[in-house]
């Protein structure tokens, strides 16, 4: 089918965006963007495969949405070969820069005639060029040296269009996917959309910088740039210029006297604090977003942040603690308490517990240095979805952040695991007195429940014994997980019953035909003829049913 015909057929119906939508999403723009994607794929001869460099160039040509995907894949060596990961890592530090004329025009569009009232100068050479924005060094009229982050013109519309296409495709194919699929693609796309809305609004990032600095003001080794809120807008961010060494330049850090293991341990311990204590954490801590300056770990890009409410923080801590203890029962309890929705009646608790036990046993056999916490969290989420337990969408950002920071620091702590560090943080951050108090309270509550349960059990047992002695008691047993087995047994019994009927018809008809002699119906009389016919029909039905059900 020609491309134009295919696009017309595929996009000729379905979701149409509001015509007043700020991104202009509609059927026409969706089709136009998909044509662009197909043209770029043809340009790079995508059907022939890619070298690592060609794959990076393809993602750059496809635009910022695909560059973001490449940045994520750069830290997933279990998905792509090492050579591809190393090449995609370049997407985290640089992209083709915008001409300075475009940058200057964008700034003038944002600030208008007041530009000269705010800025004394802007360096034409970019400090960095990413898929979403470009950063230039500048000086304010008061003499402060700043970093000016300018959004690429049109990038919002392009990214919105790409995610809109993903959303549309998922809406079309979701009806063909099994209900118990491990990954809910609609949730993934909606999470992408939420992340896009936040990441492309630089006013939101300015607020993130203020909150992050306040949360970590008592942490001596973690910082972020000072922000100038009065100069920030949706398309431009003005913040303190950070002059330091990127965390990915490990040789330079060693030359400056830094201990890589200490950097890794401190950064992970603080990351555990961001998740478990603050509930406000960096969701994309890739190497291009972190700089070491004056003994401090400085996060320079806070466009993508994750949030956990207090209940979710406690729940996630219990999950990590249960994994560290390799306790399947505690992990099951923690997952159910952390879950957003769960149908307790439809959960096969025995199977869920057994699956978690096998998962923990599998990871327990790994050395600490080889433990892939990201893959383990993915496996845990897969099990919960298969068991009809839905975890909150916030867990996606947590998992992504942990996987990313694990990839960022894999050479910093080669003999340790992020799981151990998070568990250590849980242990040392807890107040022993408060833990003892909580444990005593839990014990009192459990004792009270147990005593109430014992009293109820005694009352019920007396009633049951009284009914039993009077012959009024009936017992109805339900075997968990036995529905499929009973259905299969029922089919087997039905076939055996029909087979016995067939055998009886053949034997009875043969005996009757022998006793009555020849007849007008194929050499037999009326009754044995229809007996043979019925046996034949039933035999064909049994064979067809066996073949149909494999």
NORRACOR-V791521 format. One record per residue. SS is DSSP state (helix for helix, strand for strand, loop for the rest). Layout:
ss={SS,SS}
This chain:
ss={loop,loop,helix,helix,helix,helix,helix,helix,helix,helix,helix,loop,loop,loop,loop,loop,loop,loop,loop,loop,loop,loop,loop,loop,loop,loop,helix,helix,helix,helix,helix,helix,helix,helix,helix,helix,helix,helix,helix,helix,helix,helix,helix,loop,loop,helix,helix,helix,loop,loop,loop,helix,helix,helix,helix,helix,helix,helix,helix,helix,helix,helix,loop,helix,helix,helix,helix,helix,helix,helix,helix,helix,helix,loop,loop,loop,loop,loop,loop,loop,loop,helix,helix,helix,helix,helix,helix,helix,helix,helix,helix,helix,loop,loop,loop,loop,loop,loop,loop,helix,helix,helix,helix,helix,helix,helix,helix,helix,helix,helix,helix,helix,helix,helix,helix,helix,helix,helix,strand,strand,strand,strand,strand,strand,strand,strand,strand,strand,strand,loop,loop,loop,strand,strand,strand,strand,strand,strand,strand,strand,loop,loop,loop,loop,strand,strand,strand,strand,strand,strand,strand,loop,loop,loop,helix,helix,helix,helix,helix,helix,helix,helix,helix,helix,helix,helix,helix,helix,helix,helix,helix,helix,helix,helix,helix,helix,loop,loop,loop,loop,loop,loop,loop,loop,helix,helix,helix,helix,helix,helix,helix,helix,helix,helix,helix,helix,helix,helix,helix,loop,loop,helix,helix,helix,helix,helix,helix,helix,helix,helix,helix,helix,helix,helix,helix,loop,loop,loop,loop,loop,loop,strand,strand,strand,loop,loop,strand,loop,helix,helix,helix,loop,loop,loop,loop,strand,strand,strand,strand,strand,loop,loop,loop,loop,strand,strand,loop,loop,loop,helix,helix,helix,helix,helix,helix,loop,loop,loop,loop,helix,helix,helix,helix,helix,helix,helix,helix,helix,helix,helix,helix,helix,helix,helix,helix,helix,helix,helix,loop,strand,strand,strand,loop,loop,loop,loop,helix,helix,helix,strand,strand,strand,strand,loop,loop,strand,strand,strand,strand,loop,loop,loop,loop,loop,strand,strand,strand,loop,loop,helix,helix,helix,helix,helix,helix,helix,helix,helix,helix,helix,helix,helix,helix,helix,helix,loop,loop,helix,helix,helix,helix,helix,helix,helix,helix,helix,helix,helix,loop,loop,strand,strand,loop,loop,loop,loop,loop,loop,helix,helix,helix,helix,helix,helix,helix,helix,helix,helix,helix,helix,helix,helix,helix,helix,loop,loop,loop,helix,helix,helix,loop,loop,helix,helix,helix,helix,helix,helix,helix,helix,helix,helix,helix,helix,helix,helix,loop,loop,strand,strand,loop,loop,loop,helix,helix,helix,helix,helix,helix,helix,helix,helix,helix,helix,helix,helix,helix,helix,loop,loop,loop,loop,loop,loop,loop,loop,loop,helix,helix,helix,helix,helix,helix,helix,helix,helix,helix,helix,helix,loop,loop,helix,helix,helix,helix,helix,helix,helix,helix,helix,helix,helix,helix,helix,helix,helix,helix,helix,helix,helix,helix,helix,helix,helix,helix,helix,helix,helix,helix,helix,helix,helix,helix,helix,helix,helix,helix,helix,helix,loop,loop,loop,loop,loop,loop,loop,loop,loop,loop,loop,loop,loop,helix,helix,helix,helix,helix,helix,helix,helix,helix,helix,helix,helix,helix,helix,helix,helix,helix,helix,helix,helix,helix,helix,helix,helix,helix,helix,helix,helix,helix,helix,helix,helix,helix,helix,loop,loop,loop,loop,strand,loop,loop,strand,loop,helix,helix,helix,helix,helix,helix,helix,helix,helix,helix,helix,helix,helix,helix,helix,helix,helix,helix,helix,helix,helix,helix,helix,loop,loop}
